[in-house]
Amino acid sequence: MNRQRAQEIVEAKELINVTHNATPVYIQHVDEQSDMARIYPLDSPNEEENVPLKSLEEH
């Protein structure tokens, strides 16, 4: 996923279907300098992690 689209998803009012390794996730924050995103699985909000933007897929 590119940085601009990831930021649009963060700012969107509706939930947009995004996955990381086939797991539905919520993007909390995009770090534009490192091209990383702070995410968590929709079913496990306590399992936050930083992942490369390129590992995220929009459906």
HELIX and SHEET records of a PDB file:
HELIX    1   1 ARG A    3  GLU A   11  1                                   9    
HELIX    2   2 LEU A   53  SER A   55  5                                   3    
SHEET    1   A 5 GLU A  49  PRO A  52  0                                        
SHEET    2   A 5 MET A  36  PRO A  41 -1                                        
SHEET    3   A 5 THR A  23  ASP A  31 -1                                        
SHEET    4   A 5 VAL A  18  HIS A  20 -1                                        
SHEET    5   A 5 LEU A  56  GLU A  58 -1                                        
END                                                                             
